[in-house]
Amino acid sequence: FRQIYDREKAKELCEPEDQDYNGIGARSARQTITVAIGILFGTLSPPIWLICLASLCLKRLVFGYLLVFAEQRKPDLGGAFWVRQLHGVNIALVMFSVLMSAVLFQRSGFKGPGLLTLPAVFYAYRSMKSFERGFIWESLPICNVADMEESRHQKVVIHGQYMQPELLPE
């Protein structure tokens, strides 16, 4: 909009953005869906991998520009969205295991190959549940909090300050 309107009018027209479609969580979900499509259907039709790769590269290029140069700063919720993306990929891996077992049941003349791959479905599901329960990422363990309390009273000397030029206001 800055090419057509003055700076104030352009900012007014582009903000606030629609969080349901352009928010960080919505972008993360769309990228996770792209990865899941590549995982699920890439084995059955390999050109899908190329389409998903091109889509992810294009998203990286566009969102990398938008995040630094075009959008207003947002609070950092990257950890929560990252964990949700990993959960989505784990779900896609469980679905992939089920799909491949079903394909082997359908295409083989007998049930042996399909039965041989069934343990992979249970292993993928158990790994997904282990991932959900196994990592404490939302809060620190009490021993780490105690270490932080001890180090909080120590002086830290910082020499100079680094400011990334691209993030400074114009």
C-alpha positions as CSV (number, residue, x, y, z in Angstrom):
1,F,0.0,0.0,0.0
2,R,2.9,2.4,0.5
3,Q,3.4,2.6,-3.3
4,I,-0.2,4.0,-3.7
5,Y,-0.9,5.8,-0.4
6,D,1.0,7.9,2.1
7,R,2.6,6.1,5.0
8,E,-0.2,6.7,7.6
9,K,-3.0,5.6,5.2
10,A,-1.0,2.5,4.1
11,K,-0.6,1.5,7.7
12,E,-4.3,2.0,8.5
13,L,-5.3,-0.1,5.5
14,C,-3.0,-3.1,6.3
15,E,-3.6,-3.3,10.1
16,P,-5.0,-5.0,12.0
17,E,-4.4,-8.2,10.2
18,D,-6.9,-11.0,10.2
19,Q,-5.6,-13.3,13.0
20,D,-7.8,-16.2,11.8
21,Y,-5.9,-16.4,8.5
22,N,-2.7,-14.3,8.8
23,G,-1.8,-15.0,12.4
24,I,1.3,-16.9,13.4
25,G,-0.9,-19.9,14.6
26,A,-2.8,-20.0,11.3
27,R,0.4,-19.9,9.3
28,S,1.9,-22.6,11.4
29,A,-1.2,-24.8,10.9
30,R,-1.1,-24.3,7.1
31,Q,2.6,-25.2,7.0
32,T,1.9,-28.3,9.1
33,I,-0.8,-29.4,6.8
34,T,1.6,-29.0,3.8
35,V,4.1,-31.2,5.6
36,A,1.4,-33.7,6.5
37,I,0.2,-33.9,2.9
38,G,3.8,-34.5,1.7
39,I,4.3,-37.3,4.3
40,L,0.9,-39.0,3.7
41,F,0.6,-38.9,0.0
42,G,4.2,-38.5,-1.2
43,T,4.9,-42.2,-1.1
44,L,1.8,-43.0,-3.2
45,S,2.5,-40.2,-5.7
46,P,6.1,-38.8,-5.5
47,P,5.4,-35.6,-7.5
48,I,3.5,-34.4,-4.4
49,W,6.9,-34.1,-2.6
50,L,8.0,-31.6,-5.2
51,I,4.8,-29.6,-4.9
52,C,5.0,-29.6,-1.1
53,L,8.7,-28.6,-1.2
54,A,8.0,-25.7,-3.7
55,S,5.1,-24.6,-1.5
56,L,7.2,-24.6,1.7
57,C,10.1,-22.8,0.0
58,L,7.7,-20.1,-1.3
59,K,6.1,-19.7,2.1
60,R,9.5,-19.4,3.7
61,L,10.5,-16.7,1.3
62,V,7.2,-14.7,1.6
63,F,6.7,-15.0,5.3
64,G,10.4,-14.3,6.0
65,Y,10.0,-11.0,4.2
66,L,6.7,-10.2,5.8
67,L,7.8,-10.9,9.3
68,V,10.9,-8.6,9.1
69,F,9.8,-5.8,6.8
70,A,6.0,-5.5,6.5
71,E,4.3,-6.6,9.8
72,Q,4.2,-5.1,13.2
73,R,5.9,-6.8,16.0
74,K,4.1,-9.6,17.8
75,P,4.6,-11.3,21.1
76,D,6.8,-14.4,20.9
77,L,4.6,-17.5,21.1
78,G,6.9,-19.5,18.8
79,G,7.4,-22.3,21.4
80,A,3.7,-23.1,21.6
81,F,3.2,-23.1,17.9
82,W,6.3,-25.2,17.3
83,V,5.1,-27.8,19.7
84,R,1.7,-27.8,18.0
85,Q,3.4,-28.2,14.6
86,L,5.4,-31.2,16.0
87,H,2.2,-32.7,17.3
88,G,0.6,-32.3,13.9
89,V,3.6,-34.0,12.2
90,N,3.3,-36.9,14.8
91,I,-0.4,-37.3,13.9
92,A,0.6,-37.3,10.2
93,L,3.1,-40.1,11.0
94,V,0.4,-42.2,12.7
95,M,-1.9,-41.6,9.7
96,F,1.0,-42.6,7.4
97,S,1.5,-45.8,9.2
98,V,-2.2,-46.6,9.0
99,L,-2.3,-45.7,5.3
100,M,0.7,-47.8,4.4
101,S,-0.7,-50.8,6.3
102,A,-4.0,-50.4,4.5
103,V,-2.2,-50.2,1.1
104,L,-0.3,-53.3,1.8
105,F,-3.5,-55.1,2.9
106,Q,-5.2,-54.0,-0.2
107,R,-2.5,-54.6,-2.8
108,S,-0.9,-57.8,-1.6
109,G,-2.4,-61.2,-2.4
110,F,-2.3,-62.3,1.3
111,K,-2.4,-60.5,4.6
112,G,1.2,-61.1,5.6
113,P,2.7,-57.7,4.6
114,G,-0.2,-55.8,6.1
115,L,0.1,-57.7,9.4
116,L,3.9,-57.2,9.4
117,T,3.4,-53.4,9.3
118,L,0.7,-53.2,12.0
119,P,3.2,-52.9,14.9
120,A,4.5,-49.7,13.2
121,V,1.0,-48.1,13.7
122,F,1.1,-48.9,17.4
123,Y,4.7,-47.7,17.7
124,A,3.9,-44.4,16.0
125,Y,0.9,-43.9,18.3
126,R,2.9,-44.7,21.4
127,S,5.7,-42.3,20.2
128,M,3.2,-39.6,19.7
129,K,1.7,-40.1,23.2
130,S,5.3,-40.2,24.7
131,F,6.1,-36.9,23.0
132,E,2.9,-35.3,24.4
133,R,3.7,-36.5,28.0
134,G,7.5,-36.6,28.0
135,F,8.6,-33.0,27.6
136,I,8.2,-30.3,30.1
137,W,8.3,-27.2,27.9
138,E,5.6,-24.9,29.4
139,S,7.2,-24.5,32.8
140,L,10.6,-25.0,34.3
141,P,11.4,-27.8,36.8
142,I,11.9,-26.5,40.3
143,C,15.7,-27.3,40.3
144,N,16.2,-25.0,37.3
145,V,14.2,-22.2,39.1
146,A,16.4,-22.6,42.2
147,D,19.5,-22.3,40.0
148,M,18.0,-19.1,38.4
149,E,17.4,-17.6,41.9
150,E,21.1,-18.2,42.8
151,S,22.4,-16.7,39.5
152,R,20.0,-13.7,39.7
153,H,22.1,-12.1,42.4
154,Q,25.3,-12.3,40.3
155,K,26.2,-9.2,38.3
156,V,26.4,-9.6,34.5
157,V,28.5,-7.1,32.6
158,I,27.4,-6.5,29.0
159,H,29.8,-4.6,26.8
160,G,28.0,-2.8,23.9
161,Q,24.7,-3.5,22.5
162,Y,23.7,-5.2,19.2
163,M,20.7,-3.9,17.2
164,Q,19.7,-5.7,14.1
165,P,19.5,-2.9,11.4
166,E,16.5,-4.5,9.6
167,L,14.3,-4.3,12.7
168,L,15.0,-0.6,13.4
169,P,12.2,1.8,12.6
170,E,12.7,3.8,9.4
